[in-house]
Amino acid sequence: MAEIAFPAPDPEILARRDAIVAGLARLVAPECLITEADGRRPFETDALTAYRRLPMAVVLPRTTEEVSAVLGFLNAEGVKVVARGAGTSLAGGAIPQEDAVVVGVSKMNRILDIDYASRTMRVEAGITNLAVTGAVAADGFFYAPDPSSQLACTIAGNIAMNSGGAHCLKYGVTTNNILGVKMVLIDGTVVELGGDALDAPGLDLLGLVIGSEGQLGIVTEATLRILHAAEGARPVLFGFPTSEAAGAAVAAIIGAGIIPVAMEFMDRPAIAICEAYAKAGYPLDVEAMLIIEVEGSDAEMDATLKRIIAIAQAHGVTTIRESRSAMETAAIWKGRKSAFGATGRVADYICMDGTIPTGRLPEVLRAMEEIATGYGLRVANVFHAGDGNLHPLILYNINDPDEQARAEAAGNDILKLCVDVGGCLTGEHGVGIEKRELMTHQFAPVDLEQQMRVRAVFDPAWLLNPAKVFPLEGRWQGR
Amino acid sequence: MAEIAFPAPDPEILARRDAIVAGLARLVAPECLITEADGRRPFETDALTAYRRLPMAVVLPRTTEEVSAVLGFLNAEGVKVVARGAGTSLAGGAIPQEDAVVVGVSKMNRILDIDYASRTMRVEAGITNLAVTGAVAADGFFYAPDPSSQLACTIAGNIAMNSGGAHCLKYGVTTNNILGVKMVLIDGTVVELGGDALDAPGLDLLGLVIGSEGQLGIVTEATLRILHAAEGARPVLFGFPTSEAAGAAVAAIIGAGIIPVAMEFMDRPAIAICEAYAKAGYPLDVEAMLIIEVEGSDAEMDATLKRIIAIAQAHGVTTIRESRSAMETAAIWKGRKSAFGATGRVADYICMDGTIPTGRLPEVLRAMEEIATGYGLRVANVFHAGDGNLHPLILYNINDPDEQARAEAAGNDILKLCVDVGGCLTGEHGVGIEKRELMTHQFAPVDLEQQMRVRAVFDPAWLLNPAKVFPLEGRWQGR
């Protein structure tokens, strides 16, 4: 990726800032509107910290009605809107622009209803991912998607990015676990998509909204599918002498039709970084490690593990270590889920998010290594192997502009590689600003145009998160 | 439902029929174009046999390129198009109109690729549902959605209706099992939606297309997710003294977090009808029966069944019978899957397809009974209980217009009841023409308008399956 371009702010909008802020002040309580520069500062970037833009104002409404009033007003004024959950986007999906107002949902975080008999839960969309599971865990239930950022990230952000997580191999990603949403359109209209029951007649606008990165509207409430936790769960560490061998074992396990709850991959650099941080007992003498979690009764787990171990052995596994306690299990997952944070302690990095057919894993691992070496860089690999969702971390020094440029070029090449083997640019982090210009590598012009035409139905003036997802050049004439 | 209205055919189009047919003849081989009335007759209705309209012509293209040429031509001529798979729609989704051309995909039925390592399969969309599983069954794999019509229905039709089936409780419906499609737009443009890998960047147009009932384009190829069959599977019959008790047991099983592979409900009338046909050993002395299928190793099945049996006993179960052989299992499923056909041997019926939150099952069963009795009619209930997808069969005599009117009114009331308890008009049969006018009960005008505006992006002149899904009155001004 070359340096990411932001559109120049509209001077006409900037000139009207005082009137716009005054208008917002008439719609929400003082504690819901942030206008001072110091207050706006925390909203100028997200987890893609390399870029930052200070928004005109930040609004944190408390109700759907307030969101409706705010959007209706901003739409009438022609002001751009960047929706925000917790700002944990790794692709810059929540980075604002100077002539935009941030509308955050963090104050809307109540649980509205829990219905175990229907296995559903209704929440305000600003609730954090982990708080959802926290509310039902004592009764043995959980909400399946579990991004690494689950302590902070919101359901609204999960819906915007169609977030996944380590356990989505078995349980699906966000779109498989949301039954309905309440959403505010840019003109203030409130729509209900989906419902409390399976499927819904007519067009699946719910599916369209999930993963639309804040460009179709702002989701304020959601009905979630909750699941009963299995009797037991046990992660097992498998060490391999090469990354290719581990990748081939993953492809063989999937090819044999086994679906563990989770199947996570780490290579030697990632193992070393995460073990130093989490003390999880990861093997340090292997080139690659798989964390494979099985669940069910002890008998079920033993039976599934037996099949997995046989396949791992056929691929030259050198270490096998089962978790024997809840504490050990917690440490194993803490190590994996803190991978990005732990890497940040030792180097700057770009985290990519390509997705490939699992059968192509060994060759792609090899090719990624070659790409990084070609740019004189190191890569740490830690990703959801079972569903082919790669997260190579390209390590570089942010204070060395040449190294940053090489890192971005390597990331670019890796994502193109994913597309070329039949995969795609993003599994769960979204396109954001980061991969915007790469969309032309994934899609033919006619495919992109069709997406933009659908987008324009929801947001004709292109006010919602406008600098994201679609390449700046060649945008559909209708916008 | 009152008598369903069809729009009057456009006399200007009818007058140009010869020229239109001649144009089609230039685009496809003679054996792919049906113009004689006798040849068109099989295409005048679908499984909602109460209504029929003879189309102007029927085209059965052999390639995506031919579909593209045919649609491009018909679009330029302003001719309506009704896409058709196998014509098994129960909601009239494939019934043509006199001024429309039927474009069927039945000649496009090849398997293009099977990739076990990535657990995917690429097919032409006219292949039948059962042929997909048939192609991989010997290797231990299967395609999960299994509508009762699976011997005949096509993947294209499954995609159009987002079809389910008995085993979708565990494995999801069509939208959870399709990774990508090739689709031809009304102007002949060929687009690729989704891909071979998990998720895809940008807007989820694939999710939008699945369940869109032939109104956004014609799907010609699809990449399917295939799964490995479990070690074993065992259906168990549970007899209950009342429908409410069976319904409460279903809600309790789901509420306890157990997800069997299938959980099917039949009441006394349905049991009698299906047992007479399939000789499956269904208990005839109970008011309601559940077929609950568990799968896995013998130990897993025993453990899950133990929990299910305990719940069933708490709800007054009077008969429990496990299948003890593959032949018995086949008979049990044959009985269930032939329910509609077997009912057709004893009476005319309307099959409804409402979906409700599973927790509301007992009260809805009671209310449906009251509705039918109020109209002096009998209902046979046979449905996917686990995911709340009801299929009440309202029995009536098609030669008694008064009884037919009462049956349609009862069906109407039942669907409204489903919506009122938080469910929806259709689980898997689609809206078609049958439930078109009821969409206003499900959706607010603003919700329907948004759907129609999105539809218009794909088909601005409203040529694709135009009389379906959306109420004839109050269609969006843009069409």
Interface residues (C-beta under 8 A of the other chain):
Chain A: D115 Y116 A117 S118 R119 T120 G140 F141 N162 G164 G172 V173 T175 N176 L185 T189 V191 E192 L193 G195 D196 A197 L198 D199 A200 P201 G202 L203 D204 L205 G207 L208 I210 G211 S212 L227 H228 A229 A251 A252 I254 G255 A256 G257 I258 I259 G296 S297 A299 E300 A303 T355 I356 P357 T358 G359 R360 D387 G388 N389 C418 G422 G423 C424 L425 T426 G427 E428 G430 V431 K435 M439 Q442 F443 A444 V446 D447 L448 Q450 Q451 R453 V454 R455 A456 V457 F458 V469 F470
Chain B: D115 Y116 A117 S118 R119 T120 G140 F141 N162 G164 G172 V173 T175 N176 L185 T189 V191 E192 L193 G195 D196 A197 L198 D199 A200 P201 G202 L203 D204 L205 G207 L208 I210 G211 S212 L227 H228 A229 A251 A252 I254 G255 A256 G257 I258 I259 G296 S297 A299 E300 A303 T355 I356 P357 T358 G359 R360 D387 G388 N389 C418 G422 G423 C424 L425 T426 G427 E428 G430 V431 K435 M439 Q442 F443 A444 V446 D447 L448 Q450 Q451 R453 V454 R455 A456 V457 F458 V469 F470
